[in-house]
């Protein structure tokens, strides 16, 4: 059986309350898929970094990790820096398969959900 992991990648903030929604997603996935490892990682301003989280998961013997950017769109971080970092991590952990998902905000279901949530605030005259 292939041991798999999901790494939720967010921007990061010094404010500890900012992490709550990211960690809530982690907890929800872990509840639904207890056989897999789920971790959060951050680009900056708070630990763990992507590198630290991949190192931790690799130390557990994982064979595959899906890196899921919890971003609304693909800015410079996601388009340029992230693929470079993943290439470096792939060389550091050659037995580990790392895959990069599209930013979650670009998924059609997320676009629909955000539109539904935003439009629920409309006030009929």
Phi, psi and omega in degrees: 000133178282126177274123186241158177218159174237129178245112180274117185254124178233172184293306182112155180202153175285340181282115182298334178292334180300329184284343186306312180296325179294314180292332176293321176297316178303312181297321180295315179295316181298325177293318182286328185230068185295343181282351181246157177269134179231129180225159172255150173213158186226143180292323182198167171077346176202152179274162356275155174285169176302315180300315180297317181293319177296317178302317180297316181291322178297322180295338177277356179090015179297150179252333180221139176226127173265123178261118185246107178288119177270065180239150177287331180210175183262088174278191183304319180304311186284320183286322189248304186290317185297312177300324177295316179297319181292322176299316178298314180296326177295324176288323180291326182236075186295340180272359184252129176266118179252128176239143180251119177278162174292154176306135187299330180290345179269355180289135182305322179293325178289321177299315179297315180297316179296322178295319178297315180295318180294317183286345177292348178269002178292141179249119178285140179279000000 
